[in-house]
């Protein structure tokens, strides 16, 4: 049973691969292969220290093979600040308290 599944997978792999490349459905990289954006100078300085850079490169090498990593200072996108929170007026609070007292009989 496993042999049949293996042979079917072996047979259809070239067709699936050709389809994915023809219609540009392959995995897209969001970063270049040699640089990684870092958004704070402190973090960039820490990652560029020899000991830390070596640890990062060793771990990456386990996944994708030997790659030298270069950190670049990226621009952090500015988030829109949330709308100002509406603080109820004192009269509204007093009215809400009175209504709650009436409802709950306090």
C-alpha positions as CSV (number, residue, x, y, z in Angstrom):
1,X,0.0,0.0,0.0
2,X,2.8,2.4,0.9
3,X,4.6,1.5,-2.2
4,X,1.6,2.5,-4.4
5,X,1.3,5.8,-2.6
6,X,5.0,6.5,-3.1
7,X,4.8,5.7,-6.8
8,X,1.7,7.9,-7.3
9,X,3.4,10.8,-5.5
10,X,6.6,10.2,-7.5
11,X,4.5,10.3,-10.7
12,X,2.5,13.4,-10.0
13,X,5.2,15.6,-8.5
14,X,6.6,16.9,-11.9
15,X,3.1,17.9,-13.0
16,X,2.2,19.6,-9.8
17,X,5.5,21.4,-9.8
18,X,5.1,22.6,-13.3
19,X,1.6,23.8,-12.6
20,X,2.7,25.8,-9.5
21,X,5.6,27.5,-11.3
22,X,3.5,28.2,-14.4
23,X,0.9,30.1,-12.4
24,X,3.4,31.7,-10.0
25,X,2.0,29.9,-6.9
26,X,5.4,29.1,-5.5
27,X,6.4,30.4,-2.0
28,X,7.3,34.1,-2.1
29,X,10.1,35.5,0.1
30,X,9.2,38.6,2.0
31,X,12.9,39.3,2.7
32,X,16.0,39.1,0.7
33,X,18.2,36.0,1.3
34,X,21.0,37.9,3.0
35,X,19.4,40.6,5.1
36,X,16.8,40.8,7.8
37,X,15.1,44.1,8.9
38,X,15.6,45.0,12.5
39,X,13.6,48.0,13.8
40,X,15.7,49.2,16.7
41,X,19.4,50.1,16.7
42,X,20.0,48.4,20.0
43,X,18.7,45.1,18.6
44,X,20.8,45.5,15.5
45,X,23.9,46.1,17.6
46,X,23.2,43.0,19.7
47,X,22.5,40.8,16.7
48,X,25.7,41.9,15.0
49,X,27.9,40.8,17.9
50,X,30.1,37.8,16.8
51,X,28.7,35.3,19.3
52,X,25.1,36.1,18.7
53,X,25.5,36.3,14.9
54,X,27.2,32.9,14.9
55,X,24.4,31.3,16.9
56,X,21.8,32.7,14.4
57,X,23.7,31.5,11.4
58,X,24.2,28.0,12.9
59,X,20.4,27.7,13.5
60,X,19.6,29.0,10.0
61,X,22.1,26.6,8.5
62,X,20.2,23.7,10.1
63,X,17.1,24.6,8.1
64,X,18.4,26.1,4.8
65,X,22.1,25.5,4.7
66,X,24.9,27.9,5.3
67,X,23.8,31.5,4.9
68,X,25.5,34.6,6.2
69,X,23.1,37.0,7.9
70,X,23.2,40.8,7.7
71,X,20.9,42.9,9.8
72,X,19.7,46.2,8.4
73,X,17.8,48.9,10.2
74,X,14.3,48.8,8.8
75,X,11.6,51.4,9.0
76,X,8.8,50.7,11.4
77,X,5.4,51.3,10.1
78,X,3.4,53.8,12.1
79,X,0.1,52.5,13.4
80,X,-3.0,54.6,13.3
81,X,-3.8,55.7,16.9
82,X,-7.2,54.5,18.0
83,X,-10.0,57.0,18.2
84,X,-10.1,59.0,21.4
85,X,-12.2,57.2,24.0
86,X,-15.3,59.1,24.8
87,X,-15.5,59.8,28.5
88,X,-19.1,60.2,29.6
89,X,-20.1,63.5,31.1
90,X,-20.8,63.6,34.9
91,X,-24.6,64.0,34.2
92,X,-24.6,60.8,32.2
93,X,-22.9,58.9,34.9
94,X,-25.3,60.2,37.5
95,X,-28.3,59.2,35.3
96,X,-26.8,55.7,34.8
97,X,-26.3,55.3,38.5
98,X,-29.9,56.3,39.2
99,X,-31.3,54.0,36.6
100,X,-29.2,51.1,38.0
101,X,-30.5,51.8,41.5
102,X,-34.1,51.8,40.2
103,X,-33.6,48.6,38.3
104,X,-31.8,46.7,41.1
105,X,-33.7,48.4,43.9
106,X,-30.7,49.6,45.9
